[in-house]
Amino acid sequence: MSQPPYAPPVQPPPPSGRWEPERVEAVPGTEFGLVQFKVVPITSGLAIGSLIAGVGAILVSTLVLCFGLTGANGGWGGLVAGAFCLTSVLAGGGAITVGLVARRQIRRSGRTGQVRFTGRGVAVAGISCGAAGVGIALVSLALTLVLQLSSSGS
């Protein structure tokens, strides 16, 4: 039997931007090496969800104000504003909670060989929007109730 002809070693494909080697460590006593690839950072999905919920809380809190002021004279404003206020408080509370969890996830990520999350500013924006939505909703509900009580007492 004859031996197969010598073939040159296979060259790895050029980096395409997705799989770029960060470092290569030789394995002692062999011709092999260990390649550690760069891990591309990704935006935290929790941070994005927090921002979406926070913006939703602000939008619903404007409904609290609009329906509350419109229905204050008719006597139904407090009831409708209260229902929307509950929705806004739940969405805002969720945005705050998920934003805090996202900040912790981002802070703890990025160890060697692990996925690194980004989006700290997005998480802070979600927390801020959630808190603003809750505040606007509660102040709007209080204003609605004061106007409704003053119009029914006249």
C-alpha positions as CSV (number, residue, x, y, z in Angstrom):
1,M,0.0,0.0,0.0
2,S,1.2,3.4,-0.8
3,Q,0.7,6.4,1.5
4,P,-1.5,9.3,0.3
5,P,0.4,12.3,-0.9
6,Y,1.2,15.1,1.5
7,A,-1.5,17.7,1.7
8,P,-0.8,21.2,3.1
9,P,-2.8,22.1,6.3
10,V,-6.2,23.6,5.8
11,Q,-6.2,27.3,6.2
12,P,-9.2,28.7,8.2
13,P,-11.5,31.0,6.2
14,P,-10.8,34.7,6.6
15,P,-12.8,36.4,9.4
16,S,-16.2,37.4,8.3
17,G,-16.9,39.7,11.2
18,R,-19.0,37.2,13.1
19,W,-16.4,34.6,14.2
20,E,-13.1,36.4,14.7
21,P,-10.5,34.7,16.9
22,E,-9.5,36.7,19.9
23,R,-6.5,34.5,20.9
24,V,-4.9,31.2,20.1
25,E,-3.2,29.1,22.7
26,A,-0.9,26.2,21.8
27,V,-1.5,22.9,23.5
28,P,1.9,21.8,24.8
29,G,3.3,18.7,23.2
30,T,1.0,18.7,20.3
31,E,0.5,20.5,17.0
32,F,-2.9,21.7,18.1
33,G,-4.1,24.9,19.5
34,L,-7.2,26.3,21.3
35,V,-8.9,29.2,19.6
36,Q,-11.0,31.6,21.7
37,F,-13.4,33.6,19.6
38,K,-14.6,37.2,20.3
39,V,-18.1,37.3,21.6
40,V,-20.0,40.1,20.0
41,P,-22.0,42.1,22.6
42,I,-25.8,42.1,22.2
43,T,-28.4,44.5,23.6
44,S,-30.3,43.1,26.6
45,G,-33.8,42.0,25.7
46,L,-34.9,42.8,29.3
47,A,-33.7,46.4,28.8
48,I,-35.7,46.7,25.6
49,G,-38.8,45.2,27.3
50,S,-38.4,47.6,30.2
51,L,-38.4,50.6,27.8
52,I,-41.4,49.3,25.9
53,A,-43.4,48.8,29.1
54,G,-42.3,52.3,30.4
55,V,-43.5,54.0,27.3
56,G,-46.7,52.1,27.5
57,A,-47.2,53.2,31.1
58,I,-46.8,56.9,30.0
59,L,-49.3,56.4,27.1
60,V,-51.9,54.8,29.4
61,S,-51.4,57.5,32.0
62,T,-52.4,60.1,29.4
63,L,-55.6,58.2,29.0
64,V,-56.1,58.5,32.8
65,L,-55.8,62.2,32.5
66,C,-58.0,62.5,29.3
67,F,-60.9,60.3,30.5
68,G,-60.7,61.6,34.0
69,L,-61.1,65.2,33.0
70,T,-63.7,64.5,30.4
71,G,-65.9,62.4,32.7
72,A,-65.4,64.4,35.9
73,N,-68.6,66.4,35.3
74,G,-70.6,63.3,34.2
75,G,-69.7,61.3,37.3
76,W,-68.0,58.4,35.4
77,G,-64.5,59.9,35.1
78,G,-63.2,58.5,38.4
79,L,-64.3,55.0,37.5
80,V,-62.7,54.9,34.0
81,A,-59.6,56.8,35.2
82,G,-59.2,54.3,38.0
83,A,-59.3,51.4,35.6
84,F,-56.7,53.0,33.4
85,C,-54.6,54.1,36.4
86,L,-54.4,50.5,37.5
87,T,-53.2,49.4,34.1
88,S,-50.6,52.2,34.1
89,V,-49.4,51.4,37.6
90,L,-49.0,47.7,36.7
91,A,-47.1,48.5,33.4
92,G,-44.9,51.1,35.2
93,G,-44.1,48.7,38.1
94,G,-43.2,46.0,35.6
95,A,-41.0,48.4,33.7
96,I,-39.2,49.4,36.9
97,T,-38.7,45.7,38.0
98,V,-37.6,44.5,34.6
99,G,-35.3,47.5,34.2
100,L,-33.6,46.8,37.5
101,V,-33.1,43.1,36.5
102,A,-31.7,44.2,33.1
103,R,-29.2,46.5,34.8
104,R,-28.0,43.5,37.0
105,Q,-27.8,41.3,34.0
106,I,-25.7,43.8,32.1
107,R,-23.4,44.4,35.1
108,R,-22.8,40.7,35.6
109,S,-22.2,39.8,31.9
110,G,-19.0,39.9,29.9
111,R,-16.8,37.5,31.6
112,T,-14.2,35.8,29.4
113,G,-16.0,33.5,26.9
114,Q,-19.5,34.6,27.9
115,V,-22.0,36.8,26.1
116,R,-21.7,40.5,26.9
117,F,-24.9,42.4,27.2
118,T,-25.2,46.1,26.5
119,G,-28.1,48.5,26.9
120,R,-27.6,50.0,30.3
121,G,-29.0,53.4,29.1
122,V,-32.0,51.6,27.6
123,A,-32.7,50.0,31.0
124,V,-32.4,53.3,32.8
125,A,-34.7,54.9,30.3
126,G,-37.2,52.1,30.9
127,I,-37.0,52.6,34.7
128,S,-37.5,56.4,34.3
129,C,-40.4,56.0,31.9
130,G,-42.1,53.5,34.2
131,A,-41.7,55.7,37.2
132,A,-43.0,58.7,35.2
133,G,-46.0,56.7,34.0
134,V,-46.9,55.7,37.5
135,G,-46.5,59.2,38.8
136,I,-48.6,60.8,36.0
137,A,-51.3,58.2,36.4
138,L,-51.6,58.7,40.2
139,V,-51.6,62.5,40.0
140,S,-54.2,62.4,37.2
141,L,-56.4,60.1,39.2
142,A,-56.2,62.4,42.2
143,L,-57.0,65.4,40.1
144,T,-60.0,63.6,38.6
145,L,-61.3,62.6,41.9
146,V,-61.0,66.1,43.3
147,L,-62.8,67.6,40.3
148,Q,-65.5,64.9,40.4
149,L,-66.1,65.5,44.1
150,S,-66.2,69.3,43.7
151,S,-68.6,69.1,40.7
152,S,-71.0,66.7,42.5
153,G,-71.0,68.8,45.7
154,S,-72.1,71.9,43.8
